[in-house]
Amino acid sequence: MTKIKICGLKRKEDIQYVNQLQPDYVGFVFAKSSRQVDLSWARELIQGLDQHIKKVGIFQDMRKEAVNHIAEGCGLDVLQFHGDEEPEYCKAFQREVWKAFRIKDDESFIQMQQYAVAGYLLDTYTAGQYGGSGKTFPWELAVNIKRTGLLIAAGGLHADNVREAIRILKPDIVDVSSGVEKNGLKNFNKMRSFIEKVRE
Ligand SMILES: O=C(O)c1ccccc1N[C@@H]1O[C@H](COP(=O)(O)O)[C@@H](O)[C@H]1O
């Protein structure tokens, strides 16, 4: 079954929502974003999180020492690198690593072959923005991609398009942030609809 990651939790209410709805993963954004959390707030949120839900930290071109400090402090299960991190950088961690690739055209996939990571996350290329854009990429571009780890589909997913994304991309995991928000905040009903669609 396709697993689910809900990204960008930043309020205690968000934690209550996911504890009730039980996605497989949740994401805490440590990169610059309207969803950014710092180490101490993330720790406080995580104290209330159901232990069965895996914790993903989202980073963008951050020093390795800083990433490790946050990962230790929060007990992160997965590190998601969403910037221009090089293959060598991604190999330098003891934890599971997912690398995000921003898809624009066929050439966007050439770079992917240089990485040996546990997860390959496909997000939409948006000029001047590294993630959380709420925009989709042409999924057909990724139908035959070669990869040696998990495939994580991201970028503009929501309850009304996620089944089509699963049909075309056959991902191991679907990742959503903007698509389960209302007025910039996570919304319980949108999260529930998204999760129901994936699991129906
Ligand atoms: O969500 C963010 O604010 C964010 C900021 C910086 C890097 C990545 C970020 N989130 C990731 O973006 C994709 C797509 O999100 P969306 O569903 O299109 O809003 C997803 O992988 C998030 O983990």
The ligand as a Gaussian input file, in Angstrom:
#p B3LYP/6-31G(d) Opt

LIG

0 1
 O        6.800000      22.777000       2.952000
 C        7.670000      23.663000       2.918000
 O        7.432000      24.807000       3.344000
 C        9.029000      23.383000       2.370000
 C       10.022000      24.356000       2.426000
 C       11.284000      24.096000       1.927000
 C       11.581000      22.879000       1.367000
 C       10.588000      21.896000       1.281000
 C        9.326000      22.126000       1.774000
 N        8.313000      21.174000       1.709000
 C        8.293000      20.072000       0.808000
 O        7.812000      20.493000      -0.460000
 C        7.197000      19.400000      -1.126000
 C        5.918000      19.787000      -1.818000
 O        5.016000      20.450000      -1.003000
 P        3.529000      20.824000      -1.520000
 O        2.641000      19.667000      -1.184000
 O        3.576000      21.126000      -2.972000
 O        3.155000      22.039000      -0.720000
 C        7.024000      18.315000      -0.077000
 O        8.034000      17.341000      -0.322000
 C        7.343000      18.980000       1.222000
 O        8.012000      18.063000       2.067000

